[in-house]
Amino acid sequence: MNGYLKGYRLFAWIGILENLSFAASAFCYPALLIQQVAGGRAEMIQGPWLFNTAMLLLLGAAFYLPAAQDPTRDPLYSRLTGWARVFASVSWIVYLLTAGAGLPSGFWTFPLADGLLGIVLLALLRLGLPRRV
């Protein structure tokens, strides 16, 4: 495994840990998480959105595990891991520019983190996988 693929594995694991840390915070310390992201707006804690988001991030982390272990095993799956981050980022950006325009600026950390991570994953994979003839 070359250096690019080792880098891919590292960043894939960073993404998994990012998902798990958000989920753990949402389950165990929701008020602290809201304080950091939304400036403590109490209405952000109400409703199932935080729990639902945490569950989706846990599922995403499980989805990323095989690619983080061996990106060469299934290159398409490994590409989907990177593209999933990019798609999540784009959907967040669209939401924050439209319906979520009134949300606190802390919410911009989500699309920026996912987008950057997705681009890095895709670039490392492109450089690390052998070219198809």
C-alpha positions as CSV (number, residue, x, y, z in Angstrom):
1,M,0.0,0.0,0.0
2,N,1.5,3.3,-1.1
3,G,1.7,6.5,0.9
4,Y,-1.4,8.0,-0.7
5,L,-3.5,5.1,0.3
6,K,-2.1,5.2,3.8
7,G,-3.1,8.8,4.0
8,Y,-6.6,7.9,2.7
9,R,-6.9,5.3,5.5
10,L,-5.7,7.9,8.1
11,F,-8.3,10.5,6.9
12,A,-11.0,7.9,6.7
13,W,-10.4,7.1,10.3
14,I,-10.4,10.7,11.2
15,G,-13.8,11.0,9.6
16,I,-15.1,8.0,11.6
17,L,-13.8,9.5,14.8
18,E,-15.4,12.8,13.9
19,N,-18.8,11.1,13.4
20,L,-18.4,9.1,16.6
21,S,-17.4,12.2,18.7
22,F,-20.4,14.1,17.5
23,A,-22.7,11.2,18.2
24,A,-21.3,10.7,21.7
25,S,-21.7,14.4,22.4
26,A,-25.3,14.4,21.1
27,F,-26.2,11.4,23.3
28,C,-24.3,12.3,26.5
29,Y,-23.9,16.1,26.4
30,P,-26.6,17.6,24.1
31,A,-26.7,21.0,25.9
32,L,-22.9,21.4,25.6
33,L,-23.0,20.5,21.9
34,I,-25.8,23.1,21.3
35,Q,-23.8,25.6,23.3
36,Q,-20.8,25.1,21.0
37,V,-22.6,25.0,17.7
38,A,-25.7,27.2,18.2
39,G,-24.6,29.6,20.9
40,G,-26.8,27.9,23.5
41,R,-30.2,28.6,21.7
42,A,-32.5,26.4,23.8
43,E,-34.9,25.7,21.0
44,M,-32.2,23.8,19.2
45,I,-32.3,21.1,21.8
46,Q,-36.0,20.4,21.4
47,G,-37.3,17.8,19.1
48,P,-35.6,14.6,17.8
49,W,-33.2,16.2,15.3
50,L,-30.1,15.9,17.4
51,F,-30.7,12.3,18.3
52,N,-31.6,11.5,14.7
53,T,-28.5,13.2,13.4
54,A,-26.3,11.2,15.9
55,M,-27.9,8.0,14.7
56,L,-27.2,8.8,11.1
57,L,-23.6,9.7,11.9
58,L,-23.2,6.3,13.6
59,L,-24.5,4.6,10.5
60,G,-22.2,6.7,8.4
61,A,-19.2,5.7,10.5
62,A,-20.2,2.0,10.0
63,F,-20.4,2.6,6.3
64,Y,-16.9,4.1,6.2
65,L,-15.2,1.3,8.2
66,P,-14.5,-1.1,5.3
67,A,-12.9,1.7,3.2
68,A,-10.8,2.8,6.1
69,Q,-9.5,-0.7,6.6
70,D,-8.6,-1.4,3.0
71,P,-9.3,1.1,0.3
72,T,-8.1,-1.2,-2.4
73,R,-10.5,-4.0,-1.6
74,D,-13.4,-2.3,-3.4
75,P,-12.3,1.0,-5.1
76,L,-15.9,2.0,-5.9
77,Y,-16.9,1.6,-2.3
78,S,-13.8,3.7,-1.3
79,R,-14.8,6.4,-3.8
80,L,-18.4,6.4,-2.4
81,T,-16.9,7.1,1.1
82,G,-15.4,10.3,-0.2
83,W,-18.3,11.3,-2.3
84,A,-20.7,10.7,0.6
85,R,-18.8,13.4,2.5
86,V,-19.0,15.8,-0.5
87,F,-22.7,15.2,-0.9
88,A,-23.3,15.8,2.8
89,S,-21.4,19.1,2.5
90,V,-23.3,20.3,-0.5
91,S,-26.6,19.5,1.1
92,W,-25.6,21.4,4.2
93,I,-24.5,24.4,2.2
94,V,-27.8,24.4,0.2
95,Y,-29.8,24.2,3.4
96,L,-27.8,26.9,5.2
97,L,-28.2,29.3,2.2
98,T,-31.9,28.7,2.0
99,A,-34.2,27.4,4.7
100,G,-31.5,27.4,7.4
101,A,-30.3,31.0,6.7
102,G,-31.2,32.1,10.2
103,L,-29.2,29.4,11.9
104,P,-26.1,30.5,14.0
105,S,-22.7,30.5,12.2
106,G,-21.5,27.5,14.1
107,F,-23.5,25.3,11.8
108,W,-21.1,26.1,9.0
109,T,-18.5,23.9,10.6
110,F,-20.5,20.8,9.4
111,P,-20.3,21.4,5.6
112,L,-16.8,22.8,5.8
113,A,-15.5,19.8,7.7
114,D,-17.3,17.2,5.6
115,G,-16.4,19.0,2.3
116,L,-12.8,19.3,3.1
117,L,-12.6,15.7,4.3
118,G,-14.4,14.4,1.2
119,I,-12.1,16.3,-1.2
120,V,-9.0,15.1,0.6
121,L,-10.3,11.5,0.6
122,L,-11.1,11.6,-3.1
123,A,-7.7,13.2,-4.0
124,L,-5.7,10.7,-2.0
125,L,-7.7,7.8,-3.6
126,R,-7.2,9.2,-7.1
127,L,-3.4,9.5,-6.5
128,G,-3.1,6.2,-4.7
129,L,-5.1,3.7,-6.8
130,P,-3.5,2.3,-10.0
131,R,-4.7,3.8,-13.2
132,R,-7.2,1.8,-15.3
133,V,-6.1,1.1,-18.8
